[in-house]
């Protein structure tokens, strides 16, 4: 059987996942809906992480085990959700400038 949440994410892994998520949301110009959804569901972020594990048999064939495991570990901590919201609130031009440095 799969070993979900066998270990916690390192700070480097967390940063990479947050950057990737923010990039994908920006690429689709969905910052406002994403911030709204994250803000309104922030108290339930731990439940969302557990829900990803519960629905993993249905999600893993499409997204892969590592992606489901990593993002469920990321979203189970409320401070990571807050960090993602802060990244999305930064204007796109400023985010591109930070990435170039």
C-alpha positions, 0 to 999 in steps of 0.5 A: 500500500502507498505510504502517504505522509511518511515524512514531512516536506522539507523547506526546499520542497515546500518552496518548490511546490508553492512556486509551482502552484502559484505559477500554474494559477497565474498561467491560467489567470485564476489568482482572484478565484484561487485566493477567494477559495483558499481564504474561505476554506483556510480553516478546513485546510487540514480536512482538505489534505486528508480528503486528498488521501481519501480520494487518492485511489481516484486521483492518483491515476490522473496526477500520479502518487507523488503529486497527490502525496506532496500537495496533500502534505503541503495543504494540511498545514495552514501556514502553507496555505497562507504562504500560497495566498501571499504569493498570489497577491503579489502582482504578476510583474513583481513575481516575474522580477523576483524570479529573474533575480 
